[in-house]
Amino acid sequence: MGTETVQSGVFDEGTDLRREQRGWYFYDWACSVYSTSVLTVFLGPYLTSVADHAADADGYVHPLGIPVRAGSFFAYSVSLSVILAVVVMPLVGSAADRTGGKRRLLGVAAYAGAAATTGMFFLDGDRYLLGGLLLIVANAAQSVALMLYNSYLPQIAPPEERDTISARGWAFGYVAGSLVLIVDLVLYSAHDSFGLSETEAVRICLAGAGLWWGAFTLVPLRRLRDRGGRTGGAAAPGLRQLAATARDMRRHPLTLSFLLAYLVYNDGIQTVISQASVYGSEELGLGQSTLIGAVLMVQVLAVAGALTMGRLARTYGAKRTILGSLVAWTVTLAAGYFLPAKAPVWFFALAAGIGLVLGGSQALSRSLFSHLVPPGKEAEYFAAYEMSDRGMSWLGPLLFGITYQLTGSYRSAIISLVAFFVIGFALLARVPVRRAVGEAGNPVPQKI
């Protein structure tokens, strides 16, 4: 029996659906290694050390003549990558919906990010500007690729299965991150046995993540299908397209309300992910091996957490489950402020708390949003979602960097992030999600 042809934006039921879902999982498997090995573990402390090496006597580097404290350079680079993504994602999302060429655009974005990550092998000495440039390209490319990847979800999964399918994708990513981190831990810890210096081992780990990303991206590119695009003119420039999407969202105010809540609490999540290793190394005085082990624990527990929260969502609904996770995030992050220095046991306890809620809160947010997208506008709306996921996550790193620059304390920087979870909880609690799904023109699941 052949595949049923449907308009883009409507769930596509056909004989190859399970094969396409498995291919979809594999992009999480491919790109999550960048988030774990590069962004979470190695690049923050390593790029900070490179910037420290290039800093003047007062601890400042001067990109484009601007004085920047070396300890803030990584956070500012993350923020700049987000600004680039904000410009590019609406243009790419609209083009994907109009042309139906989503798979090709996914490949271009993924391989741009993989190439930039592989190029981090050449980051050594005082080349902090090279590191910042590669980070900006890789992070922006990942945001664009994830936006396209996420927009496949309403096309490959029926409404009642989306929480489960989304959670499985996150679980695939965390398993891949765990496997690569084990290899990284062995390579880094025993670098002398391999005839490598510590910095050479870090550079190999960074480049290896890029090679992994590129190699496994072949699987989704072979299995995912393009759907027919919708009719319409050429896509507008990025910022104009963003404005057009925002105007369209005004016709769906409840979708916009959810997106605002997600923007706030996920900004906190993404900042914790990107800055945790800097906090551990610079404020708590923990070694790289300890940080790798803690992140590995996060990856392992996040697999169980994502699948468990997916099951909880089937019983209690995605919204209630997400709200519960935000309470857990608030408590865990507040506890992180009081962690004693040079105490790995307590840092591992903090990592365990993060791991149990990390995957589930993100997976369920993605699946919940998929119900709120008007049919036929998946990539365009997921461009806005991805700006909230990674694209608009510039305020957290910026606040973190400014707080450190003003106070010189990473503890003050980390506690400032609690506000994102408290405000996000309040905003999400006010969204009537069942009515939002109906107003978007989608069937309302029994549990939402």
Secondary structure by P-SEA (a helix, b strand, c coil): cccccccccccccccaaaaaaaaaaaaaacccccccccccccaaaaaaaaaaaaccccbbbbcccccccccaaaaaaaaaaaaaaaacaaaaaaaaaaccaaaaaaaaaaaaaaaaaaacccccccaaaaaaaaaaaaaaaaaaaaaaaaaacccccccccaaaaaaaaaaaaaaaaaaaaaaaaaaaaacccccccaaaaaaaaaaaaaaaaaaaaaaaaacccccbbbbbcccccaaaaaaaaaaaacccaaaaaaaaaaaaaaaaaaaaaacaaaaacccccccaaaaaaaaaaaaaaaaaaaaaaaaaaaaccaaaaaaaaaaaaaaaaaaaaacccccaaaaaaaaaaaaacaaaaaaaaaaaaaaacccccaaaaaaaaaaaacccaaaaaaaaaaaaaacccaaaaaaaaaaaaaaaaaaaaacaaaaaaaaacccccccc
